Amino acid sequence: MSSPARVYIQATQTDPNIHAQTAIGLIHERLRSRLAELTEASVHVTRGEPVQAGPELCARRVRLHLTATDEALYAPAAGAAQTRLLVRALRTAAAAFDPLITALSTASDADRAAGAARSLDTVLAVHFAVEQSVLLPALADLPGADLAALAADLGTLLEGGRLESSAVIDVREIPHGQRHPRIFARFARLAPGQDFVLVNNHDPKPLRREFDATHPGAFTWDYLESGPEQWRIRVGRAPVDA
């Protein structure tokens, strides 16, 4: 049971997890508003009139959103035992949207574009509700996860940027509270068989326990150097996740 202090903090906008959930919700709303614009635009054109680039552009935005969400939010949760099945279901649903997105991008007139936009918005509304009410709270509770950082990653990808993919993560100069989230975020972006080298000024046994709890059987952990002043560990994603 949560303590009174924790309940109080989570009930305010000072909680970074609440702030991150709000930010992601606004991203969802902006995408759905673009679909709504296509639906409303059909009222003001002659039936059968050819459409301009709007539907195609909107379809590209939807595809970008789904791809970015997978990398920034689904990937960090995909290897964790608590959220693995949830992510699998969300990915299956996202893949099923492809025919609707294609129908929107290839709509030949405003009426067809509006119909495709309405259909796509209907399924996205349910999909986004599951993300907001189930996935994001689950991510916030994962050991080592930083929902605010993941929300920032989503924004970076939607703006056309790329996420960190360095082969070496030296955490010695990183504040202690930020080390584990950064390491887990980097791990989430590994493909099976890939790895990175963690550099630390002590043996990160607590981190290893968190990996055991959240990614049992799905990671590799090999000491390359064991002190006394520097520890180097090769952390990888197992060739086939358990």
Secondary structure, 3 states (H helix, E strand, C coil): CCCHHHHHHHCCCCCHHHHHHHHHHHHHHHHHHHHHHHHHHHHHCCCCCECCCHHHHHHHHHHHHHHHHHHHHHHHHHCCCCCHHHHHHHHHHHHHCHHHHHHHHCCCEHHHHHHHHHHHHHHHHHHHHHHHHHHHHHHHHCCCCCHHHHHHHHHHHHCCCCCCCCCEEECCCCCHHHHHHHHHHHHHCCCCCCEEEEEECCCCHHHHHHHHHHCCCCEEEEEEEECCCCEEEEEEECCCCC
